[in-house]
Amino acid sequence: QPALTIGDGQKPLVLNSNEKRVTIWHKEEKRKISGNAAPMEKNLKTYLETHPNCERYTNQDKLESNSNLSAVSQILPSTSIPVPVNQFINGDEIGKQEIDSNQQEAL
């Protein structure tokens, strides 16, 4: 693969593709490891062998948050359910009203 040249025009820094760092996903801690904490491409195989709870990052955090939303939508009904709510002012009940479950969550 071609090298990448970075610099201010005076002293260019040439990075080969195997010198780039690879973002890692820690499966148990559910977090990304990136930047200087991440292994270089050339060391990835050894890193993954010595860190079995890690894998190459491929948007696992985004995929997991989408699957969590999907799981919640399967559990919660999609229709509104009337819920009676008593309203009190200074300890006195002033009336009852029905609100749907979405409004209840806002309370």
Biotite code that builds the C-alpha atoms (Angstrom):
import biotite.structure as struc

atoms = struc.array([
    struc.Atom([0.000, 0.000, 0.000], chain_id="A", res_id=1, res_name="GLN", atom_name="CA", element="C"),
    struc.Atom([1.199, 3.550, -0.631], chain_id="A", res_id=2, res_name="PRO", atom_name="CA", element="C"),
    struc.Atom([2.836, 5.525, 2.144], chain_id="A", res_id=3, res_name="ALA", atom_name="CA", element="C"),
    struc.Atom([1.152, 8.565, 3.648], chain_id="A", res_id=4, res_name="LEU", atom_name="CA", element="C"),
    struc.Atom([3.213, 11.753, 3.885], chain_id="A", res_id=5, res_name="THR", atom_name="CA", element="C"),
    struc.Atom([2.488, 14.210, 6.685], chain_id="A", res_id=6, res_name="ILE", atom_name="CA", element="C"),
    struc.Atom([4.456, 17.336, 7.425], chain_id="A", res_id=7, res_name="GLY", atom_name="CA", element="C"),
    struc.Atom([4.812, 21.071, 7.310], chain_id="A", res_id=8, res_name="ASP", atom_name="CA", element="C"),
    struc.Atom([6.777, 21.008, 4.072], chain_id="A", res_id=9, res_name="GLY", atom_name="CA", element="C"),
    struc.Atom([10.186, 20.959, 5.758], chain_id="A", res_id=10, res_name="GLN", atom_name="CA", element="C"),
    struc.Atom([10.438, 17.535, 7.378], chain_id="A", res_id=11, res_name="LYS", atom_name="CA", element="C"),
    struc.Atom([7.774, 15.231, 6.007], chain_id="A", res_id=12, res_name="PRO", atom_name="CA", element="C"),
    struc.Atom([6.819, 12.243, 8.142], chain_id="A", res_id=13, res_name="LEU", atom_name="CA", element="C"),
    struc.Atom([6.176, 9.125, 6.114], chain_id="A", res_id=14, res_name="VAL", atom_name="CA", element="C"),
    struc.Atom([3.852, 6.522, 7.608], chain_id="A", res_id=15, res_name="LEU", atom_name="CA", element="C"),
    struc.Atom([3.475, 3.096, 6.053], chain_id="A", res_id=16, res_name="ASN", atom_name="CA", element="C"),
    struc.Atom([0.107, 1.420, 6.428], chain_id="A", res_id=17, res_name="SER", atom_name="CA", element="C"),
    struc.Atom([1.517, -1.073, 8.956], chain_id="A", res_id=18, res_name="ASN", atom_name="CA", element="C"),
    struc.Atom([2.670, 1.834, 11.153], chain_id="A", res_id=19, res_name="GLU", atom_name="CA", element="C"),
    struc.Atom([-0.874, 3.149, 11.600], chain_id="A", res_id=20, res_name="LYS", atom_name="CA", element="C"),
    struc.Atom([-2.691, 2.459, 14.855], chain_id="A", res_id=21, res_name="ARG", atom_name="CA", element="C"),
    struc.Atom([-5.771, 0.258, 14.770], chain_id="A", res_id=22, res_name="VAL", atom_name="CA", element="C"),
    struc.Atom([-8.788, 1.141, 16.906], chain_id="A", res_id=23, res_name="THR", atom_name="CA", element="C"),
    struc.Atom([-9.737, -1.780, 19.159], chain_id="A", res_id=24, res_name="ILE", atom_name="CA", element="C"),
    struc.Atom([-13.038, -2.747, 20.831], chain_id="A", res_id=25, res_name="TRP", atom_name="CA", element="C"),
    struc.Atom([-12.875, -4.220, 24.351], chain_id="A", res_id=26, res_name="HIS", atom_name="CA", element="C"),
    struc.Atom([-15.812, -6.642, 24.399], chain_id="A", res_id=27, res_name="LYS", atom_name="CA", element="C"),
    struc.Atom([-16.232, -6.940, 28.186], chain_id="A", res_id=28, res_name="GLU", atom_name="CA", element="C"),
    struc.Atom([-15.790, -3.256, 29.034], chain_id="A", res_id=29, res_name="GLU", atom_name="CA", element="C"),
    struc.Atom([-17.719, -2.221, 25.899], chain_id="A", res_id=30, res_name="LYS", atom_name="CA", element="C"),
    struc.Atom([-15.304, 0.590, 25.059], chain_id="A", res_id=31, res_name="ARG", atom_name="CA", element="C"),
    struc.Atom([-12.997, 1.709, 22.269], chain_id="A", res_id=32, res_name="LYS", atom_name="CA", element="C"),
    struc.Atom([-9.226, 1.734, 22.606], chain_id="A", res_id=33, res_name="ILE", atom_name="CA", element="C"),
    struc.Atom([-7.705, 4.226, 20.196], chain_id="A", res_id=34, res_name="SER", atom_name="CA", element="C"),
    struc.Atom([-4.849, 6.630, 19.657], chain_id="A", res_id=35, res_name="GLY", atom_name="CA", element="C"),
    struc.Atom([-1.569, 5.837, 21.377], chain_id="A", res_id=36, res_name="ASN", atom_name="CA", element="C"),
    struc.Atom([-3.288, 3.172, 23.519], chain_id="A", res_id=37, res_name="ALA", atom_name="CA", element="C"),
    struc.Atom([-4.175, 1.169, 20.399], chain_id="A", res_id=38, res_name="ALA", atom_name="CA", element="C"),
    struc.Atom([-1.731, -1.240, 18.737], chain_id="A", res_id=39, res_name="PRO", atom_name="CA", element="C"),
    struc.Atom([-0.044, -0.567, 15.420], chain_id="A", res_id=40, res_name="MET", atom_name="CA", element="C"),
    struc.Atom([-1.288, -2.500, 12.404], chain_id="A", res_id=41, res_name="GLU", atom_name="CA", element="C"),
    struc.Atom([1.941, -4.515, 12.287], chain_id="A", res_id=42, res_name="LYS", atom_name="CA", element="C"),
    struc.Atom([1.403, -5.637, 15.922], chain_id="A", res_id=43, res_name="ASN", atom_name="CA", element="C"),
    struc.Atom([-2.348, -6.314, 15.671], chain_id="A", res_id=44, res_name="LEU", atom_name="CA", element="C"),
    struc.Atom([-2.170, -10.110, 15.434], chain_id="A", res_id=45, res_name="LYS", atom_name="CA", element="C"),
    struc.Atom([0.031, -10.403, 18.533], chain_id="A", res_id=46, res_name="THR", atom_name="CA", element="C"),
    struc.Atom([-2.066, -7.840, 20.401], chain_id="A", res_id=47, res_name="TYR", atom_name="CA", element="C"),
    struc.Atom([-5.300, -9.731, 19.738], chain_id="A", res_id=48, res_name="LEU", atom_name="CA", element="C"),
    struc.Atom([-3.683, -13.036, 20.751], chain_id="A", res_id=49, res_name="GLU", atom_name="CA", element="C"),
    struc.Atom([-2.593, -11.552, 24.082], chain_id="A", res_id=50, res_name="THR", atom_name="CA", element="C"),
    struc.Atom([-5.866, -9.655, 24.621], chain_id="A", res_id=51, res_name="HIS", atom_name="CA", element="C"),
    struc.Atom([-8.637, -12.218, 23.960], chain_id="A", res_id=52, res_name="PRO", atom_name="CA", element="C"),
    struc.Atom([-11.351, -9.797, 25.141], chain_id="A", res_id=53, res_name="ASN", atom_name="CA", element="C"),
    struc.Atom([-10.477, -7.386, 22.340], chain_id="A", res_id=54, res_name="CYS", atom_name="CA", element="C"),
    struc.Atom([-11.225, -7.245, 18.635], chain_id="A", res_id=55, res_name="GLU", atom_name="CA", element="C"),
    struc.Atom([-10.795, -4.784, 15.784], chain_id="A", res_id=56, res_name="ARG", atom_name="CA", element="C"),
    struc.Atom([-13.247, -1.898, 16.196], chain_id="A", res_id=57, res_name="TYR", atom_name="CA", element="C"),
    struc.Atom([-16.068, -1.941, 13.637], chain_id="A", res_id=58, res_name="THR", atom_name="CA", element="C"),
    struc.Atom([-18.641, 0.421, 15.209], chain_id="A", res_id=59, res_name="ASN", atom_name="CA", element="C"),
    struc.Atom([-19.635, -2.073, 17.920], chain_id="A", res_id=60, res_name="GLN", atom_name="CA", element="C"),
    struc.Atom([-20.760, 0.745, 20.227], chain_id="A", res_id=61, res_name="ASP", atom_name="CA", element="C"),
    struc.Atom([-23.123, 2.097, 17.597], chain_id="A", res_id=62, res_name="LYS", atom_name="CA", element="C"),
    struc.Atom([-24.442, -1.357, 16.717], chain_id="A", res_id=63, res_name="LEU", atom_name="CA", element="C"),
    struc.Atom([-25.002, -2.173, 20.389], chain_id="A", res_id=64, res_name="GLU", atom_name="CA", element="C"),
    struc.Atom([-26.922, 1.030, 21.112], chain_id="A", res_id=65, res_name="SER", atom_name="CA", element="C"),
    struc.Atom([-29.165, 0.306, 18.103], chain_id="A", res_id=66, res_name="ASN", atom_name="CA", element="C"),
    struc.Atom([-29.785, -3.262, 19.289], chain_id="A", res_id=67, res_name="SER", atom_name="CA", element="C"),
    struc.Atom([-30.610, -1.976, 22.792], chain_id="A", res_id=68, res_name="ASN", atom_name="CA", element="C"),
    struc.Atom([-33.222, 0.338, 21.299], chain_id="A", res_id=69, res_name="LEU", atom_name="CA", element="C"),
    struc.Atom([-34.596, -2.528, 19.266], chain_id="A", res_id=70, res_name="SER", atom_name="CA", element="C"),
    struc.Atom([-34.833, -4.751, 22.351], chain_id="A", res_id=71, res_name="ALA", atom_name="CA", element="C"),
    struc.Atom([-36.642, -2.020, 24.303], chain_id="A", res_id=72, res_name="VAL", atom_name="CA", element="C"),
    struc.Atom([-39.122, -1.463, 21.484], chain_id="A", res_id=73, res_name="SER", atom_name="CA", element="C"),
    struc.Atom([-39.935, -5.185, 21.501], chain_id="A", res_id=74, res_name="GLN", atom_name="CA", element="C"),
    struc.Atom([-40.671, -5.078, 25.257], chain_id="A", res_id=75, res_name="ILE", atom_name="CA", element="C"),
    struc.Atom([-42.646, -1.839, 25.429], chain_id="A", res_id=76, res_name="LEU", atom_name="CA", element="C"),
    struc.Atom([-46.013, -1.559, 23.736], chain_id="A", res_id=77, res_name="PRO", atom_name="CA", element="C"),
    struc.Atom([-46.278, 0.876, 20.864], chain_id="A", res_id=78, res_name="SER", atom_name="CA", element="C"),
    struc.Atom([-49.731, 2.090, 21.888], chain_id="A", res_id=79, res_name="THR", atom_name="CA", element="C"),
    struc.Atom([-50.601, 4.530, 24.634], chain_id="A", res_id=80, res_name="SER", atom_name="CA", element="C"),
    struc.Atom([-52.045, 3.116, 27.829], chain_id="A", res_id=81, res_name="ILE", atom_name="CA", element="C"),
    struc.Atom([-54.188, 5.448, 29.952], chain_id="A", res_id=82, res_name="PRO", atom_name="CA", element="C"),
    struc.Atom([-52.784, 5.824, 33.457], chain_id="A", res_id=83, res_name="VAL", atom_name="CA", element="C"),
    struc.Atom([-54.828, 7.621, 36.130], chain_id="A", res_id=84, res_name="PRO", atom_name="CA", element="C"),
    struc.Atom([-52.847, 10.283, 37.952], chain_id="A", res_id=85, res_name="VAL", atom_name="CA", element="C"),
    struc.Atom([-53.956, 12.050, 41.088], chain_id="A", res_id=86, res_name="ASN", atom_name="CA", element="C"),
    struc.Atom([-52.880, 15.663, 41.337], chain_id="A", res_id=87, res_name="GLN", atom_name="CA", element="C"),
    struc.Atom([-52.325, 17.247, 44.720], chain_id="A", res_id=88, res_name="PHE", atom_name="CA", element="C"),
    struc.Atom([-51.813, 20.840, 45.792], chain_id="A", res_id=89, res_name="ILE", atom_name="CA", element="C"),
    struc.Atom([-50.739, 21.348, 49.389], chain_id="A", res_id=90, res_name="ASN", atom_name="CA", element="C"),
    struc.Atom([-51.802, 17.765, 50.134], chain_id="A", res_id=91, res_name="GLY", atom_name="CA", element="C"),
    struc.Atom([-55.330, 18.176, 48.749], chain_id="A", res_id=92, res_name="ASP", atom_name="CA", element="C"),
    struc.Atom([-56.409, 16.092, 45.769], chain_id="A", res_id=93, res_name="GLU", atom_name="CA", element="C"),
    struc.Atom([-57.661, 18.454, 43.061], chain_id="A", res_id=94, res_name="ILE", atom_name="CA", element="C"),
    struc.Atom([-58.700, 15.966, 40.442], chain_id="A", res_id=95, res_name="GLY", atom_name="CA", element="C"),
    struc.Atom([-57.780, 13.012, 38.353], chain_id="A", res_id=96, res_name="LYS", atom_name="CA", element="C"),
    struc.Atom([-56.695, 12.878, 34.765], chain_id="A", res_id=97, res_name="GLN", atom_name="CA", element="C"),
    struc.Atom([-55.562, 10.157, 32.437], chain_id="A", res_id=98, res_name="GLU", atom_name="CA", element="C"),
    struc.Atom([-52.276, 10.430, 30.586], chain_id="A", res_id=99, res_name="ILE", atom_name="CA", element="C"),
    struc.Atom([-50.640, 8.012, 28.245], chain_id="A", res_id=100, res_name="ASP", atom_name="CA", element="C"),
    struc.Atom([-47.481, 6.084, 29.139], chain_id="A", res_id=101, res_name="SER", atom_name="CA", element="C"),
    struc.Atom([-45.247, 8.490, 27.176], chain_id="A", res_id=102, res_name="ASN", atom_name="CA", element="C"),
    struc.Atom([-46.472, 11.411, 29.244], chain_id="A", res_id=103, res_name="GLN", atom_name="CA", element="C"),
    struc.Atom([-46.025, 9.359, 32.430], chain_id="A", res_id=104, res_name="GLN", atom_name="CA", element="C"),
    struc.Atom([-42.331, 8.908, 31.647], chain_id="A", res_id=105, res_name="GLU", atom_name="CA", element="C"),
    struc.Atom([-41.949, 12.682, 31.417], chain_id="A", res_id=106, res_name="ALA", atom_name="CA", element="C"),
    struc.Atom([-43.269, 13.071, 34.973], chain_id="A", res_id=107, res_name="LEU", atom_name="CA", element="C"),
])
